[in-house]
Amino acid sequence: MSIKTSDLSLNDRLKKELADTTMRKAIANGQDALNTKRNAAFAELGNYEEWRENAAAVRHHVLENLDFYLNQFAENASANGAHVIFTRTDKEATDAALEIVKAKGVKKAVKSKSMVTEEVGLNEALEEAGIEVIETDLGEYILQTDDNDKPSHIVVPALHRDREYIREVFARKKGYTGDSVPENITRFVRGLIRKEFLEADVGITGCNFAVADTGTVTLVTNEGNGRFVTTAPKTQIVFMGMERIVPSFTELDMIFSMLVRSAVGGKLTSYLSFITGPRGEEDRDGPEDLYIIIVDNGRSKVLESGFREVLRCIRCGTCMLECPAYRHISGHGYGTLYPGPLGLALVPVLGGYENYSDVTKICSLCSACNDVCPVKIPLYELIYEHRRIIAEDEELVHAPEPFVMGAYGKVIASSGIYDFGSNMARFAKFLPKVGPLKEWTRERDLPEITGKRFRHWFKDHKKKGGKS
């Protein structure tokens, strides 16, 4: 499972990201701009809480009946002429794609943005097999050009990069000689990618949502690249997380209304693509063959756990845009493909506590993510529950923690020791900013503690005949 994006320890990741002032400024600017647009879009929509309730109910209903809707979708998609393949693991998913491209003699593939293909490590598998993969989403293309940098956000993958950095990357890697105006950079990239669409043997996309009662695959994009990927190559391969499904177009309309407003603050995205089977005899464009690879890759485990509500997620990235921790460390600070509150709730179940127990420590438990999630996932409660499970598992708790908590328990259980400790608290301000307390005290100034404690006051009060 390719959800780990860094081999650095948690502390090393945090130090690295906190030291990157350019990244932090880019993330802050992106958060502020997108949050302002999102708030305005929902204010204009009206009845925001009612929309959230309805969207959450739709996603809950689908998860409760997922087997039915998956079978219905597979039957209808197959009837439309698509080849539907169910896969349990990341390897099964990439093996299925490799079997298709090898049978077709594919040499070059163009891709539209897809988190699930990142999750299963598709690019690496294809490139190892000698197949050239071209990312066509501008953000993903920037990251691919920049030595395969990893996404820092699930909707805006290059959110951690500013225009000057991007200009320098294209100047160094692609010979770009222009300025840092986004439109000019985009025009340059368009000239590079256009020919790739025509030369590619296969187009690969994700799936925002599948429509069960019609067998339709849908894509939400802000650039024209998605349409090229789904129409120019003769073969299209769709990767779909098994939970990404709605019963009908009625529910899809509601979910898309929430998704676009939450993700980019728009009423409608630039391109909504609906793919119902391969190209027909009377169609002028589209793939001759359509393959839909439905990916489990741990989702069944999440569905069976106490964390199933996280599968409601519609991948809007709003929780990350609202998160104060994400603002300072970006997605890279989490070291996982899915960062922010979503990642903290999802990744420990997908990847296991033994590999991802430390990541939950990033959350400040402010619960801001709960207030903005368009499908009302209780992210704060799920993250808190992960922490509880970790704290109660002796194999997951780091060695100093039981000792410290044990010592704390003995202090508060003994009146004499507690009295002595509280009496010494007045000297806490002299704690040195070195050693094991350095990281904690470096950013904190302890409040002044008066010499007279409650116990002293109460003792004097009793001597004066006061009543307790």
TANORCOR-V266319 format. One record per pair of residues at least 24 apart in sequence whose ideal C-beta (glycine too) atoms are under 8 Angstrom apart, sorted by the first residue. I is the first residue (numbers start at 1). GAP is how many residues later the second one is. D is the distance in whole Angstrom. If there is no record, write none. Layout:
# TANORCOR-V266319
i:I gap:GAP d:D
i:I gap:GAP d:D
This chain:
# TANORCOR-V266319
i:1 gap:88 d:8
i:1 gap:89 d:5
i:1 gap:118 d:7
i:1 gap:119 d:8
i:1 gap:296 d:6
i:1 gap:297 d:7
i:1 gap:349 d:7
i:1 gap:350 d:6
i:2 gap:88 d:6
i:2 gap:116 d:7
i:2 gap:117 d:6
i:2 gap:118 d:6
i:2 gap:119 d:4
i:2 gap:122 d:7
i:2 gap:335 d:7
i:3 gap:116 d:6
i:3 gap:333 d:5
i:3 gap:334 d:4
i:3 gap:335 d:7
i:3 gap:344 d:6
i:3 gap:347 d:6
i:3 gap:348 d:6
i:4 gap:331 d:7
i:4 gap:332 d:6
i:4 gap:333 d:8
i:4 gap:347 d:7
i:4 gap:351 d:7
i:5 gap:145 d:4
i:5 gap:327 d:7
i:5 gap:330 d:6
i:5 gap:331 d:6
i:5 gap:332 d:6
i:6 gap:326 d:7
i:6 gap:329 d:4
i:8 gap:327 d:7
i:9 gap:349 d:8
i:10 gap:325 d:7
i:10 gap:348 d:5
i:10 gap:349 d:7
i:10 gap:351 d:7
i:10 gap:352 d:8
i:13 gap:316 d:7
i:13 gap:319 d:7
i:13 gap:320 d:5
i:13 gap:321 d:8
i:13 gap:322 d:5
i:14 gap:315 d:6
i:14 gap:319 d:6
i:14 gap:348 d:8
i:16 gap:317 d:8
i:17 gap:311 d:7
i:17 gap:312 d:4
i:17 gap:313 d:6
i:17 gap:315 d:6
i:17 gap:316 d:4
i:18 gap:310 d:6
i:18 gap:311 d:7
i:18 gap:315 d:8
i:20 gap:310 d:8
i:22 gap:140 d:6
i:22 gap:143 d:7
i:23 gap:137 d:5
i:23 gap:138 d:8
i:23 gap:307 d:6
i:24 gap:303 d:8
i:24 gap:304 d:6
i:24 gap:306 d:8
i:25 gap:137 d:7
i:26 gap:133 d:7
i:26 gap:134 d:6
i:26 gap:135 d:6
i:26 gap:136 d:5
i:27 gap:125 d:8
i:27 gap:132 d:6
i:27 gap:133 d:6
i:27 gap:299 d:7
i:27 gap:300 d:6
i:27 gap:301 d:8
i:27 gap:303 d:5
i:28 gap:299 d:6
i:29 gap:133 d:8
i:30 gap:123 d:8
i:30 gap:126 d:7
i:30 gap:129 d:5
i:30 gap:291 d:8
i:31 gap:290 d:5
i:31 gap:291 d:8
i:31 gap:295 d:8
i:31 gap:296 d:6
i:34 gap:122 d:8
i:34 gap:230 d:7
i:34 gap:231 d:6
i:34 gap:287 d:5
i:35 gap:230 d:8
i:35 gap:286 d:6
i:35 gap:287 d:7
i:36 gap:229 d:7
i:37 gap:227 d:7
i:37 gap:228 d:3
i:37 gap:229 d:7
i:38 gap:223 d:6
i:38 gap:224 d:6
i:38 gap:226 d:8
i:38 gap:227 d:4
i:38 gap:280 d:7
i:38 gap:283 d:7
i:38 gap:334 d:8
i:39 gap:226 d:8
i:40 gap:225 d:7
i:41 gap:220 d:4
i:41 gap:224 d:5
i:41 gap:225 d:7
i:41 gap:226 d:6
i:42 gap:219 d:6
i:44 gap:223 d:8
i:45 gap:212 d:7
i:45 gap:216 d:7
i:51 gap:203 d:7
i:51 gap:206 d:7
i:51 gap:207 d:6
i:51 gap:323 d:8
i:52 gap:206 d:8
i:52 gap:321 d:8
i:52 gap:322 d:6
i:52 gap:323 d:7
i:52 gap:324 d:5
i:53 gap:323 d:7
i:54 gap:200 d:6
i:55 gap:199 d:6
i:55 gap:200 d:6
i:55 gap:203 d:5
i:55 gap:259 d:8
i:55 gap:319 d:6
i:55 gap:320 d:5
i:55 gap:321 d:8
i:56 gap:256 d:7
i:56 gap:319 d:5
i:56 gap:320 d:4
i:56 gap:321 d:8
i:58 gap:188 d:7
i:58 gap:189 d:8
i:58 gap:193 d:5
i:58 gap:196 d:6
i:58 gap:197 d:7
i:59 gap:196 d:8
i:59 gap:252 d:8
i:59 gap:253 d:4
i:59 gap:255 d:7
i:59 gap:316 d:5
i:60 gap:249 d:8
i:60 gap:252 d:7
i:61 gap:186 d:8
i:62 gap:181 d:7
i:62 gap:183 d:6
i:62 gap:184 d:7
i:62 gap:185 d:7
i:63 gap:180 d:7
i:63 gap:240 d:7
i:63 gap:245 d:6
i:63 gap:248 d:6
i:63 gap:249 d:7
i:66 gap:176 d:7
i:66 gap:177 d:7
i:66 gap:179 d:7
i:66 gap:237 d:7
i:69 gap:143 d:4
i:69 gap:176 d:5
i:69 gap:177 d:8
i:69 gap:178 d:6
i:70 gap:142 d:8
i:70 gap:172 d:6
i:70 gap:175 d:7
i:70 gap:224 d:7
i:72 gap:140 d:4
i:72 gap:141 d:7
i:73 gap:137 d:5
i:73 gap:138 d:7
i:73 gap:139 d:4
i:73 gap:142 d:6
i:73 gap:172 d:6
i:74 gap:141 d:8
i:74 gap:220 d:7
i:75 gap:140 d:7
i:76 gap:136 d:7
i:76 gap:137 d:7
i:76 gap:138 d:6
i:76 gap:139 d:3
i:77 gap:133 d:8
i:77 gap:138 d:4
i:77 gap:139 d:8
i:77 gap:140 d:8
i:77 gap:200 d:7
i:77 gap:215 d:6
i:78 gap:137 d:7
i:79 gap:136 d:7
i:80 gap:135 d:5
i:80 gap:196 d:5
i:80 gap:197 d:3
i:80 gap:198 d:8
i:81 gap:196 d:4
i:81 gap:197 d:5
i:81 gap:209 d:7
i:82 gap:133 d:7
i:82 gap:195 d:5
i:82 gap:196 d:7
i:82 gap:208 d:4
i:82 gap:209 d:7
i:82 gap:210 d:5
i:83 gap:206 d:7
i:83 gap:207 d:7
i:83 gap:208 d:5
i:83 gap:209 d:7
i:84 gap:208 d:5
i:84 gap:210 d:7
i:85 gap:206 d:7
i:85 gap:207 d:7
i:85 gap:208 d:5
i:85 gap:209 d:7
i:86 gap:156 d:8
i:86 gap:208 d:5
i:86 gap:210 d:8
i:87 gap:206 d:6
i:87 gap:207 d:7
i:87 gap:208 d:6
i:87 gap:209 d:7
i:87 gap:210 d:8
i:88 gap:208 d:5
i:88 gap:209 d:7
i:88 gap:212 d:8
i:89 gap:207 d:7
i:89 gap:208 d:6
i:90 gap:29 d:7
i:90 gap:30 d:4
i:90 gap:31 d:6
i:90 gap:205 d:8
i:90 gap:207 d:5
i:93 gap:27 d:5
i:93 gap:29 d:8
i:93 gap:146 d:7
i:93 gap:200 d:6
i:93 gap:202 d:5
i:93 gap:204 d:7
i:94 gap:26 d:6
i:94 gap:27 d:6
i:94 gap:28 d:6
i:94 gap:31 d:4
i:94 gap:32 d:8
i:96 gap:195 d:8
i:96 gap:197 d:5
i:97 gap:25 d:6
i:97 gap:28 d:7
i:97 gap:29 d:7
i:97 gap:107 d:8
i:97 gap:140 d:6
i:97 gap:142 d:8
i:97 gap:196 d:6
i:98 gap:27 d:6
i:98 gap:28 d:7
i:98 gap:31 d:6
i:100 gap:102 d:8
i:100 gap:135 d:7
i:100 gap:137 d:6
i:100 gap:191 d:6
i:101 gap:25 d:7
i:101 gap:28 d:7
i:101 gap:30 d:6
i:101 gap:100 d:8
i:101 gap:101 d:6
i:101 gap:136 d:8
i:102 gap:27 d:7
i:104 gap:97 d:6
i:104 gap:98 d:7
i:104 gap:131 d:6
i:104 gap:185 d:8
i:105 gap:96 d:7
i:106 gap:25 d:6
i:106 gap:95 d:4
i:106 gap:96 d:5
i:106 gap:129 d:7
i:107 gap:24 d:6
i:107 gap:25 d:7
i:107 gap:94 d:6
i:108 gap:24 d:5
i:108 gap:25 d:8
i:108 gap:26 d:7
i:108 gap:88 d:7
i:108 gap:91 d:6
i:108 gap:92 d:5
i:108 gap:93 d:6
i:108 gap:94 d:8
i:109 gap:24 d:5
i:109 gap:25 d:7
i:109 gap:91 d:6
i:109 gap:92 d:7
i:109 gap:93 d:5
i:109 gap:94 d:7
i:109 gap:95 d:6
i:109 gap:124 d:8
i:110 gap:24 d:5
i:110 gap:26 d:5
i:110 gap:86 d:6
i:110 gap:87 d:6
i:110 gap:90 d:4
i:110 gap:92 d:8
i:110 gap:93 d:5
i:110 gap:94 d:7
i:110 gap:118 d:7
i:110 gap:119 d:5
i:110 gap:122 d:8
i:110 gap:123 d:7
i:111 gap:24 d:5
i:111 gap:25 d:6
i:111 gap:26 d:8
i:111 gap:29 d:8
i:111 gap:92 d:8
i:111 gap:93 d:5
i:111 gap:94 d:7
i:111 gap:118 d:7
i:112 gap:24 d:6
i:112 gap:25 d:6
i:112 gap:91 d:7
i:112 gap:92 d:7
i:112 gap:93 d:4
i:112 gap:94 d:7
i:112 gap:107 d:7
i:112 gap:109 d:7
i:112 gap:113 d:6
i:112 gap:114 d:4
i:112 gap:117 d:4
i:112 gap:118 d:7
i:113 gap:24 d:4
i:113 gap:26 d:7
i:113 gap:27 d:5
i:113 gap:44 d:7
i:113 gap:93 d:7
i:113 gap:108 d:7
i:113 gap:113 d:8
i:114 gap:90 d:7
i:114 gap:91 d:6
i:114 gap:92 d:3
i:114 gap:125 d:6
i:115 gap:36 d:8
i:115 gap:39 d:6
i:115 gap:91 d:7
i:115 gap:200 d:7
i:115 gap:222 d:7
i:115 gap:223 d:8
i:116 gap:90 d:6
i:116 gap:91 d:8
i:116 gap:123 d:5
i:116 gap:124 d:7
i:116 gap:125 d:5
i:116 gap:179 d:6
i:116 gap:181 d:8
i:117 gap:87 d:7
i:117 gap:89 d:6
i:117 gap:122 d:5
i:118 gap:33 d:7
i:118 gap:219 d:6
i:119 gap:176 d:8
i:119 gap:178 d:7
i:119 gap:218 d:6
i:120 gap:119 d:7
i:120 gap:175 d:6
i:120 gap:177 d:6
i:122 gap:82 d:7
i:122 gap:117 d:7
i:123 gap:25 d:8
i:133 gap:71 d:8
i:134 gap:59 d:7
i:134 gap:62 d:5
i:134 gap:66 d:7
i:136 gap:57 d:6
i:136 gap:60 d:7
i:136 gap:61 d:7
i:136 gap:87 d:8
i:136 gap:89 d:4
i:136 gap:90 d:8
i:136 gap:92 d:7
i:136 gap:93 d:6
i:137 gap:84 d:8
i:137 gap:86 d:6
i:137 gap:88 d:6
i:137 gap:89 d:8
i:138 gap:48 d:6
i:138 gap:51 d:6
i:138 gap:85 d:6
i:138 gap:87 d:8
i:141 gap:48 d:6
i:141 gap:52 d:7
i:142 gap:24 d:6
i:142 gap:27 d:7
i:145 gap:24 d:6
i:145 gap:25 d:7
i:145 gap:28 d:5
i:145 gap:29 d:7
i:146 gap:27 d:7
i:150 gap:181 d:8
i:150 gap:182 d:7
i:150 gap:187 d:7
i:151 gap:180 d:7
i:151 gap:186 d:7
i:152 gap:178 d:5
i:152 gap:179 d:3
i:152 gap:180 d:5
i:152 gap:187 d:7
i:153 gap:164 d:6
i:153 gap:167 d:6
i:153 gap:178 d:6
i:153 gap:186 d:7
i:154 gap:161 d:6
i:154 gap:163 d:5
i:154 gap:166 d:7
i:154 gap:184 d:7
i:154 gap:185 d:8
i:154 gap:188 d:7
i:155 gap:108 d:5
i:155 gap:109 d:7
i:155 gap:160 d:7
i:155 gap:161 d:7
i:155 gap:162 d:4
i:156 gap:161 d:7
i:159 gap:171 d:7
i:159 gap:172 d:8
i:160 gap:170 d:4
i:160 gap:171 d:7
i:160 gap:172 d:7
i:193 gap:32 d:7
i:197 gap:31 d:4
i:197 gap:32 d:7
i:197 gap:35 d:4
i:197 gap:36 d:8
i:198 gap:34 d:6
i:200 gap:32 d:7
i:200 gap:33 d:5
i:201 gap:32 d:6
i:201 gap:33 d:7
i:201 gap:34 d:7
i:202 gap:31 d:5
i:202 gap:32 d:8
i:202 gap:33 d:4
i:202 gap:34 d:7
i:202 gap:35 d:6
i:203 gap:25 d:8
i:203 gap:26 d:4
i:203 gap:27 d:6
i:203 gap:28 d:8
i:203 gap:29 d:7
i:203 gap:30 d:4
i:203 gap:32 d:7
i:203 gap:33 d:5
i:203 gap:34 d:7
i:203 gap:84 d:7
i:204 gap:25 d:7
i:204 gap:32 d:8
i:204 gap:33 d:5
i:204 gap:34 d:8
i:204 gap:35 d:7
i:205 gap:24 d:6
i:205 gap:25 d:6
i:205 gap:31 d:7
i:205 gap:32 d:8
i:205 gap:33 d:5
i:205 gap:34 d:7
i:206 gap:32 d:7
i:206 gap:33 d:6
i:206 gap:34 d:7
i:207 gap:31 d:5
i:207 gap:32 d:7
i:207 gap:33 d:4
i:207 gap:34 d:8
i:207 gap:37 d:6
i:207 gap:85 d:8
i:208 gap:36 d:7
i:208 gap:48 d:8
i:208 gap:51 d:7
i:208 gap:107 d:7
i:209 gap:35 d:5
i:209 gap:36 d:6
i:209 gap:37 d:5
i:209 gap:43 d:6
i:209 gap:46 d:6
i:209 gap:47 d:8
i:209 gap:105 d:8
i:210 gap:30 d:6
i:210 gap:34 d:6
i:210 gap:35 d:5
i:210 gap:36 d:7
i:210 gap:82 d:8
i:211 gap:34 d:8
i:211 gap:35 d:6
i:211 gap:36 d:8
i:211 gap:37 d:6
i:211 gap:38 d:6
i:211 gap:41 d:6
i:212 gap:33 d:6
i:212 gap:34 d:7
i:212 gap:35 d:5
i:212 gap:36 d:7
i:213 gap:34 d:6
i:213 gap:35 d:5
i:214 gap:34 d:8
i:214 gap:35 d:7
i:214 gap:62 d:6
i:215 gap:61 d:6
i:215 gap:62 d:7
i:216 gap:33 d:8
i:216 gap:58 d:5
i:216 gap:59 d:7
i:216 gap:60 d:5
i:217 gap:57 d:8
i:217 gap:58 d:5
i:217 gap:59 d:8
i:217 gap:75 d:7
i:218 gap:34 d:7
i:218 gap:54 d:7
i:218 gap:55 d:7
i:218 gap:56 d:6
i:218 gap:57 d:7
i:219 gap:52 d:7
i:219 gap:53 d:7
i:219 gap:54 d:4
i:219 gap:56 d:7
i:220 gap:36 d:7
i:220 gap:39 d:6
i:220 gap:40 d:7
i:220 gap:49 d:5
i:220 gap:51 d:8
i:220 gap:52 d:6
i:221 gap:48 d:7
i:221 gap:49 d:7
i:221 gap:50 d:5
i:221 gap:52 d:7
i:222 gap:42 d:7
i:222 gap:47 d:6
i:222 gap:48 d:5
i:222 gap:49 d:7
i:223 gap:47 d:7
i:223 gap:48 d:7
i:224 gap:46 d:8
i:224 gap:47 d:7
i:226 gap:45 d:6
i:226 gap:47 d:6
i:227 gap:44 d:6
i:227 gap:46 d:6
i:230 gap:43 d:6
i:230 gap:45 d:6
i:230 gap:56 d:7
i:230 gap:57 d:7
i:231 gap:54 d:4
i:231 gap:55 d:6
i:231 gap:56 d:8
i:232 gap:53 d:8
i:233 gap:54 d:6
i:234 gap:53 d:6
i:234 gap:54 d:5
i:234 gap:55 d:7
i:235 gap:52 d:6
i:235 gap:53 d:7
i:235 gap:54 d:5
i:235 gap:55 d:8
i:235 gap:56 d:7
i:236 gap:39 d:8
i:236 gap:42 d:8
i:236 gap:50 d:8
i:236 gap:51 d:4
i:236 gap:53 d:7
i:236 gap:54 d:5
i:236 gap:55 d:7
i:237 gap:54 d:5
i:237 gap:56 d:7
i:238 gap:37 d:7
i:238 gap:52 d:7
i:238 gap:53 d:7
i:238 gap:54 d:5
i:238 gap:55 d:7
i:239 gap:54 d:5
i:239 gap:56 d:6
i:240 gap:52 d:6
i:240 gap:53 d:7
i:240 gap:54 d:5
i:240 gap:55 d:7
i:241 gap:53 d:8
i:241 gap:54 d:6
i:241 gap:56 d:8
i:241 gap:58 d:7
i:242 gap:52 d:5
i:242 gap:53 d:6
i:242 gap:54 d:5
i:242 gap:57 d:5
i:242 gap:58 d:8
i:243 gap:56 d:6
i:243 gap:60 d:8
i:243 gap:68 d:5
i:255 gap:59 d:6
i:258 gap:56 d:7
i:258 gap:58 d:7
i:258 gap:116 d:4
i:258 gap:117 d:7
i:259 gap:55 d:5
i:259 gap:56 d:8
i:259 gap:57 d:5
i:259 gap:115 d:7
i:261 gap:113 d:8
i:262 gap:52 d:8
i:262 gap:54 d:4
i:262 gap:55 d:8
i:262 gap:56 d:4
i:262 gap:110 d:8
i:262 gap:112 d:5
i:263 gap:53 d:4
i:263 gap:54 d:6
i:263 gap:55 d:7
i:297 gap:53 d:8
i:298 gap:51 d:7
i:298 gap:52 d:4
i:298 gap:53 d:8
i:299 gap:51 d:8
i:301 gap:48 d:6
i:301 gap:49 d:7
i:302 gap:44 d:7
i:302 gap:47 d:5
i:302 gap:48 d:7
i:305 gap:44 d:6
i:306 gap:79 d:7
i:307 gap:38 d:6
i:307 gap:39 d:8
i:307 gap:42 d:5
i:307 gap:75 d:5
i:307 gap:78 d:7
i:307 gap:79 d:8
i:309 gap:68 d:5
i:309 gap:69 d:6
i:309 gap:73 d:7
i:310 gap:32 d:7
i:310 gap:35 d:5
i:310 gap:36 d:5
i:310 gap:39 d:8
i:310 gap:67 d:6
i:310 gap:69 d:8
i:310 gap:72 d:6
i:312 gap:63 d:5
i:312 gap:64 d:8
i:312 gap:65 d:5
i:313 gap:29 d:6
i:313 gap:33 d:8
i:313 gap:62 d:7
i:313 gap:64 d:6
i:314 gap:60 d:7
i:314 gap:61 d:6
i:316 gap:58 d:6
i:317 gap:25 d:8
i:318 gap:54 d:5
i:318 gap:55 d:7
i:318 gap:56 d:7
i:319 gap:50 d:4
i:319 gap:53 d:7
i:319 gap:54 d:6
i:319 gap:60 d:6
i:321 gap:51 d:8
i:322 gap:46 d:5
i:322 gap:47 d:6
i:322 gap:49 d:8
i:322 gap:50 d:5
i:323 gap:45 d:7
i:323 gap:46 d:6
i:324 gap:40 d:6
i:324 gap:42 d:7
i:324 gap:44 d:7
i:325 gap:37 d:5
i:325 gap:38 d:6
i:325 gap:39 d:6
i:329 gap:33 d:7
i:333 gap:29 d:7
i:334 gap:25 d:6
i:334 gap:28 d:6
i:335 gap:24 d:7
i:340 gap:29 d:8
i:341 gap:28 d:4
i:341 gap:38 d:4
i:341 gap:39 d:8
i:341 gap:42 d:7
i:342 gap:37 d:7
i:344 gap:35 d:8
i:344 gap:38 d:8
i:344 gap:39 d:5
i:344 gap:42 d:7
i:345 gap:32 d:7
i:345 gap:34 d:5
i:345 gap:37 d:4
i:345 gap:38 d:6
i:345 gap:41 d:7
i:348 gap:38 d:5
i:353 gap:33 d:8
i:353 gap:36 d:7
i:353 gap:37 d:6
i:353 gap:40 d:7
i:353 gap:43 d:6
i:354 gap:41 d:8
i:354 gap:42 d:7
i:357 gap:33 d:5
i:357 gap:39 d:5
i:360 gap:26 d:5
i:360 gap:27 d:5
i:360 gap:30 d:7
i:419 gap:36 d:7
i:422 gap:31 d:6
i:422 gap:33 d:7
i:423 gap:30 d:7
i:425 gap:24 d:5
i:426 gap:24 d:8
i:426 gap:25 d:6
